């Protein structure tokens, strides 16, 4: 990737910082577009809301080899409460970026997507050929974005790809409201956590460093179409709670509450396509949770 210019939207965020680091380590010249500047002043930053034409105009130009589009609203619960707002940020911004890229002659576009695009397939293994059938507004926005990518690939020859991610965790997620940071906050405060249903739901948890390697794999192999990036191993929510107890040394009591509408009972993914391109997850869950715990403790000490 020596001297290739790449725009990373959302590049100042939790996943974005890891992806930017991986691209730069591979030799890319990275520009970030986000609501905040990238913490490294050596990284070019376009600060602003990508719904604004002027912000997109500053971010997208003919010098780019491609775009890695991470910026999105990613909370499933938020999408249920505000489906129109999440659609605007996720779908409409993606459509505008694709059109800006086409007009500027940018040939490549990688999208951060999700396995929520396929909905509930029970305990079956999710692979790239499973039909899109999302259960939530969030999953529907990502499915719509994937269709937009397909349309631009078919009509204009743009090399588009959707990297479908499982549950991401790792250092730098203290501001998130997903289950791993809730576990860490509970451990710090001596509180418990709510578990939806019986806790036997299965989830694939992938470390943010492995996610960054997945995007690098997709870029270097000029991926087209969807590719699943995950750990390739699923655990139950109950097993995740126990792993967090071991990582933190705290009891973390559990209170069971009714499951939310649209929640998938199992996320078990097949990462064969990614592995065929050389991707291999490296961070084990136990080690990754220890790193998250250390990061949360440092953040608390700094407050």
Secondary structure, DSSP 8 states (H G I E B T S, - for coil): -TT-EEEEETTTSHHHHHHHHHHHHTT-EEEEEESS--SSTTSEEEES-TTSHHHHHHH--TT-SEEEE------HHHHHH-HHHHHIIIIIHHHHHHHHHHHHT--EEEEEEEGGGG---TTSEE-TTS----SSHHHHHHHHHHHHHHHHHHHH--EEEEEEE-EEE-TT-TT--SHHHHHHHHHHHT--EEEETTS--EEEEEEHHHHHHHHHHHHHTT--EEEEES-S-EEEHHHHHHHHHHHHT----EEEE---TT--SB-EE--HHHHHTT------HHHHHHHHHHHHHHHHHH-
